[in-house]
Amino acid sequence: MTISAERPTAVASSATPPTASGIPWTQRPGWMSQHLGTAIVGGFLGYILGHWFGNYISSSYPWIANSGQNPIAVTLALLGMVLGWLVGIGALNYPLAKIVGKEPPAEVEVEGWSKYFRYSTNHKVVGLQYVVGVILFMFTGGLLAMAIRTELLNPTTHVFGPGTYIEIVSEHGTIMMMMATSIIVGPLGNYLVPLMIGSRQMAFPRIEAFSFWIFMAGYMVIFSALPYGGFNTGWTGYAPLQTQNGPGMISYLFGFAVIGLGMMAAGFNIAVSIINYRAPGMTWSRVPIFVWSILATASLLTLATPVLFSAGLFGILDKTVQTAFYVDEHGGSSYLWQNLFWFFGHPEVYIMALPGFGIVAEILPVFTRKPLFAYKVAASGMIGVALLSFFVWQHHLFQSGINPDMRPLFMLTTELISIPTGFIFLVGMGTLYRAKIRFEIPMLFAMALFFNFLIGGVTGVFLSDVPVNVTVHGGFFVLSHFHYTIMGGLLFAFMAGLYYWLPKMTGMMMNKKIGLVHFWMMFVFFNLTFFPMFIIGLLGQPRRVFTYASNLQGLNDFSSISAFLLGISFIVFAWNLVYSMWISPQKAPANPWESLGLEWQTATPVPAHNFDRIPVIMTDPYHYSEVNAPALADFGGPAPVASDTSSTSNPA
Amino acid sequence: MANTSSNSPRDLRKMSGIWVVLSVAADLLFWFLVGPHVPPGRLTETAKNNQMDFNILMVIALPVLIGVWVYMGYSITHWSAKRNGPESVGGAAARSNRKAQVLWISITSFVVLFLAAFGTWALIVDHGSGGGEGPNPVWMPAGAAQAETAALNGTGTGILSEPGGEKVLPVQVIGQQWKFTYRYPTFGGFETSQLVLPANTTIAFNVTSLDVIHSFWAYQLSVKADANPGVNNVAFTETKGTGNFTVRCSELCGLWHGAMFNYGSVVSPSAFTQWATSTEAANAANTKNLPPFAWTYTPDANGAAGGYYPDGTVTPYSTVETYGAKQPAS
């Protein structure tokens, strides 16, 4: 049924590592070839070259006020940095060889640790690279959040100047949003989708690798805003303010364009893989629900992100070559940016929600030992959310004066989206019904998602009601709302997924005791941080302010102190990672949670080619607690089903 | 979520009982204890209506929240492996249940459609609920259209009394980095940084900006309208009693966004007229240097750092040259 079923083993796994002589230098193992180090050198050189070239071709060009920078030079420096980074890591070897008419050498799978620092086309390596990448994003954004809450400890005594504060707020928002686009699709999507659909690889392994390395280039670009003096527009980058801003704004616009490229690449690759690389017998009604959620997300990534990419490009053109897409006085429109940004931005919100639904729906049956309740409702709900998400964007603009007549329509579409979103609660509650629930760490995080997302979802209905929106729009209420959905939903789901699948990905169990401390700290202090913000918002505190009414200090301080403790819970998480993976690694059983999922039926660690033979899928993976349950798949020959083969191999 | 086990109806009955009791208690407590104090208070008709909308949403939301929480709490306490819950049973009955699914989808759909209809109704009867309605509002209070036209053409003076007996005051809000100023077109178009309003009057706020996007948020009035450069964003409210209110910028507008706030007051109509006429007289010398009253102002494109008010000279980039300084009210 699929191509992969007929393919020979995709990876040439020679017993002896390739020697340095006789193969191109790009293919040499370890430090002698292309890796993170050469990428950094390439990025550095590219930056300098681009900056020089920009100044060279536009030496008479006006500099950006008070910055000592020429906008062309900044743009070309960032472009040079990204290109140099890609050349350095080897992302362009293949296309460049093709362009000059040479046959590119075949990829050689590198053994050992160095593969994680290289341009790897193995989806399992990319998945783990993404784990580290998104955690880097998360901790950077988290530190900035701590700075925000520090400033808000007191309404009149300031830790930062207003300029520094607003740069921190903007950088926090942007980095976190960039992280959230990829936090589940990147690590877990790339690692698990081929395993769950019974494939040996993704459809486009080079594009997959590209999506990760360009994602990390995006990190460098958005971080470059800080040395450039930051930008003060928040993550939304509204236009006349955007036009006013200095070189940091170019980092923001360019950063979103770069991240957007990665999102499109990732979404395209994953969607094509899910559609075309399913194992024989894996009909649409047998696809694991997590894969459904990733498919819905991938379609949003592919369809919504081009709008962001173009919007960012327009902004860069405005700033460099004096076009006027967003400049009212010159025939452009500042409304254009708002429309384009949110036309991307609202599907983006569901890019951040759907994978979380997928994870909890995947995890619940395992820990309740029951089949997933209403599988078809769950899958159609995800697709429904994805479709509707394109028709709600103007609810961000209810008070803006754009299209005021359309407010009832956007109120309706926004509230309609809570019907398919509500499906996930039906599915969750149905699966919990009269089950013998095991409260392992992943299950705790999954249950917490239901608690948090319920609050996030219900407050979303308040926001979509135009009369109520007058009070809650642009204040701490909406801030709290989207932290409840993105952090309380997506991030809790990410943690559930990590605790659940890291044993598969690394062969090591996460420590349960530290995990419990992590979970309870994160859950309790998350709620104590953000719930008061609903009240703060209702009492009239706008977002992104460095000063506020003195009668709100008590609530703000409560929120800040909880935020610091929430921050500590992430240190506990980091400690658990370090402790469980390196200090005191506990080898994981092949199937520690007794899951029926296909990904757990391969050996641990997963062999390079995933499956010795492509399995033939016989049924869906949710036949828990069923008498005479059918076998999940025919693995062809003596199947290694759930047998512990990890003792023979070296966990990576 | 039916299950053939003999215990299942008892579980559901128990949960329903707890749910009904808690929901009724929570709704009553909220409605009578918290509801009357919910922001933005009751200073204007709009604030009163929007408070009512919030409270109605809350009364619907609480049972939803409590329903899910009771279910989750019940499942944690009764159905866990630790507490020796029932053995999980798989098979077709656990995979789907037509009745439960239809019931869930019907109830959520009904609630959602009701909320959308209710929100639309509230929005229309309250003339946009104090939100920015753009340059051509579709839902206007009686007399507002005439008052707006009179203000622009300079044919009205003082608090305008429209034929239907409505009292309307047009006020212009001008946002700029980083302050709000206010122009009173029916008092000679003077500009001031104080926002004073008469009680028991329909106020037509005409919100615009000279630079970036701001948002005029008169918190206790329950008015919020983005201030866009080159756009007249109109919002209506009807003041009731007298009192003070806070104005904050609620759209990030740059460095001092956090400090962009001031205070306003609603006073009796006679006190207002007195204040306005005396301010008009005191500001007369300044007022004649201002650009003529218009819905929007185009800053001087050649003088970004202070040339916001072209002194009669039309700049090459000005839309005033193309479209005229005055634009129709609707």
Contacts between the chains, C-beta under 8 A, distances in Angstrom:
chain1	res1	chain2	res2	distance
A	162	B	255	5.5
A	162	B	256	5.9
A	162	B	258	6.1
A	162	B	259	7.2
A	163	B	255	5.4
A	165	B	258	7.6
A	166	B	252	7.5
A	166	B	254	7.6
A	166	B	255	6.6
A	166	B	257	7.0
A	166	B	258	7.8
A	232	B	252	7.5
A	232	B	254	5.5
A	232	B	255	6.2
A	233	B	252	6.5
A	234	B	252	4.8
A	236	B	252	7.5
A	238	B	212	7.3
A	238	B	213	5.3
A	238	B	251	7.2
A	238	B	252	7.1
A	239	B	213	7.5
A	240	B	211	6.2
A	240	B	212	4.0
A	240	B	213	6.2
A	240	B	229	5.9
A	241	B	212	4.3
A	241	B	213	6.9
A	241	B	252	7.1
A	241	B	253	6.4
A	241	B	254	5.7
A	244	B	211	7.7
A	244	B	212	6.6
A	244	B	254	6.9
A	328	B	229	5.4
A	328	B	230	4.7
A	329	B	230	7.9
A	329	B	298	6.7
A	329	B	299	7.7
A	329	B	301	5.3
A	329	B	317	5.0
A	329	B	318	7.9
A	329	B	319	7.5
A	330	B	317	6.5
A	334	B	213	6.4
A	334	B	228	6.5
A	334	B	229	6.8
A	335	B	228	7.3
A	368	B	88	6.1
A	369	B	88	4.0
A	369	B	90	7.8
A	370	B	88	4.7
A	370	B	89	7.4
A	370	B	90	6.1
A	370	B	94	5.3
A	371	B	90	5.3
A	371	B	91	7.7
A	371	B	94	5.3
A	371	B	95	4.8
A	372	B	95	7.5
A	373	B	1	7.4
A	373	B	94	6.9
A	373	B	95	6.8
A	373	B	96	6.8
A	373	B	97	7.7
A	374	B	95	7.7
A	374	B	96	5.1
A	374	B	97	7.7
A	374	B	101	5.6
A	375	B	95	6.9
A	375	B	96	7.4
A	376	B	96	7.4
A	377	B	96	7.8
A	377	B	101	5.9
A	377	B	105	7.8
A	398	B	131	6.0
A	399	B	131	4.8
A	399	B	132	4.5
A	399	B	215	6.6
A	399	B	224	4.8
A	399	B	225	5.7
A	399	B	226	5.5
A	400	B	132	6.4
A	400	B	213	7.9
A	400	B	226	4.3
A	400	B	228	7.0
A	400	B	233	7.5
A	401	B	132	4.7
A	401	B	133	6.9
A	401	B	134	3.9
A	401	B	135	7.0
A	401	B	207	8.0
A	401	B	225	6.8
A	401	B	226	5.8
A	401	B	228	6.1
A	401	B	231	5.6
A	401	B	233	3.6
A	401	B	234	8.0
A	402	B	134	6.8
A	403	B	134	7.3
A	404	B	128	7.0
A	404	B	131	7.8
A	404	B	132	7.2
A	404	B	133	4.3
A	404	B	134	4.4
A	404	B	137	6.6
A	404	B	138	6.8
A	405	B	138	5.2
A	407	B	123	6.5
A	407	B	131	7.7
A	408	B	116	7.6
A	408	B	119	7.6
A	408	B	120	4.2
A	408	B	123	6.6
A	408	B	124	7.9
A	411	B	116	5.7
A	411	B	119	5.2
A	411	B	120	6.5
A	411	B	123	7.7
A	412	B	116	4.3
A	412	B	120	7.6
A	415	B	112	4.8
A	415	B	113	7.9
A	415	B	115	5.5
A	415	B	116	4.8
A	415	B	119	7.7
A	416	B	112	6.2
A	416	B	116	7.5
A	418	B	108	7.0
A	418	B	112	5.7
A	419	B	105	7.0
A	419	B	108	5.2
A	419	B	109	5.5
A	419	B	112	5.7
A	422	B	104	7.2
A	422	B	108	4.5
A	423	B	105	7.7
A	425	B	68	6.2
A	426	B	100	7.5
A	426	B	101	6.7
A	426	B	104	4.5
A	426	B	105	7.7
A	429	B	1	7.0
A	429	B	68	7.3
A	429	B	71	5.4
A	429	B	72	7.8
A	429	B	75	7.9
A	430	B	1	5.2
A	430	B	97	7.1
A	430	B	100	6.6
A	432	B	71	7.6
A	432	B	72	7.5
A	432	B	75	4.4
A	432	B	79	6.8
A	433	B	1	4.6
A	433	B	3	6.7
A	433	B	75	7.4
A	433	B	79	7.9
A	433	B	94	7.8
A	434	B	3	5.5
A	434	B	5	6.6
A	434	B	7	7.6
A	434	B	8	6.3
A	434	B	11	6.8
A	434	B	79	6.0
A	434	B	85	7.6
A	434	B	86	4.9
A	434	B	88	7.6
A	434	B	89	7.4
A	435	B	75	7.4
A	435	B	79	5.5
A	435	B	85	7.0
A	435	B	86	7.6
A	435	B	88	4.7
A	436	B	79	6.8
A	436	B	80	7.3
A	436	B	81	4.8
A	436	B	85	4.8
A	436	B	86	6.6
A	436	B	87	5.9
A	436	B	88	4.9
A	437	B	75	6.7
A	437	B	76	7.3
A	437	B	79	5.5
A	437	B	80	4.6
A	437	B	81	6.2
A	437	B	85	6.6
A	438	B	80	7.7
A	438	B	81	4.9
A	439	B	76	7.9
A	439	B	80	6.2
A	439	B	81	7.7
A	439	B	82	7.1
A	447	B	72	6.8
A	447	B	76	7.4
A	450	B	68	7.1
A	450	B	72	6.3
A	451	B	69	7.6
A	451	B	72	7.0
A	454	B	64	8.0
A	454	B	65	6.3
A	454	B	68	5.3
A	454	B	69	7.7
A	455	B	65	7.3
A	458	B	61	4.9
A	458	B	64	6.3
A	458	B	65	6.1
A	461	B	57	6.9
A	461	B	61	7.0
A	461	B	115	6.5
A	462	B	54	7.1
A	462	B	57	5.6
A	462	B	61	7.5
A	464	B	119	7.7
A	465	B	53	6.3
A	465	B	57	6.1
A	465	B	115	6.8
A	465	B	119	4.4
A	465	B	122	7.9
A	466	B	119	5.9
A	466	B	122	7.9
A	466	B	123	4.8
A	466	B	129	6.0
A	466	B	131	6.1
A	467	B	49	6.6
A	467	B	50	4.7
A	467	B	53	4.3
A	467	B	119	6.6
A	467	B	122	4.8
A	467	B	123	5.9
A	467	B	126	6.6
A	467	B	129	3.9
A	467	B	130	7.9
A	467	B	131	7.7
A	468	B	50	6.4
A	468	B	53	5.4
A	468	B	54	5.0
A	468	B	57	6.3
A	469	B	131	6.9
A	470	B	46	7.7
A	470	B	50	5.8
A	470	B	129	5.6
A	470	B	130	4.9
A	470	B	131	4.8
A	470	B	222	5.5
A	470	B	223	7.1
A	470	B	224	4.8
A	471	B	39	6.0
A	471	B	40	5.3
A	471	B	50	6.1
A	471	B	54	7.2
A	471	B	219	7.8
A	471	B	222	6.2
A	471	B	224	7.5
A	473	B	224	6.2
A	473	B	250	7.1
A	474	B	215	5.8
A	474	B	217	7.1
A	474	B	224	7.3
A	474	B	250	3.7
A	474	B	251	6.0
A	475	B	250	6.3
A	538	B	38	7.3
A	538	B	39	4.8
A	539	B	39	6.2
A	540	B	39	6.7
A	540	B	40	7.8
A	540	B	219	4.5
A	540	B	246	6.5
A	540	B	248	6.9
A	542	B	217	6.9
A	542	B	248	5.3
A	542	B	249	6.9
A	542	B	250	4.2
A	543	B	250	7.5
A	543	B	252	7.2
A	544	B	252	4.7
A	544	B	257	6.3
A	544	B	258	7.3
A	545	B	257	6.5
A	545	B	258	3.5
A	546	B	258	4.1
A	546	B	259	7.9
A	547	B	258	4.9
A	547	B	259	6.2
A	548	B	258	7.8
A	549	B	246	7.7
A	622	B	95	7.5
A	623	B	90	6.2
A	624	B	88	6.6
A	624	B	90	5.1
A	625	B	87	7.3
A	625	B	88	4.2
A	625	B	89	5.7
A	625	B	90	3.8
A	625	B	91	7.9
A	625	B	94	7.6
A	626	B	90	3.4
A	626	B	91	5.1
A	627	B	90	7.9
A	627	B	91	7.3
A	629	B	90	7.0
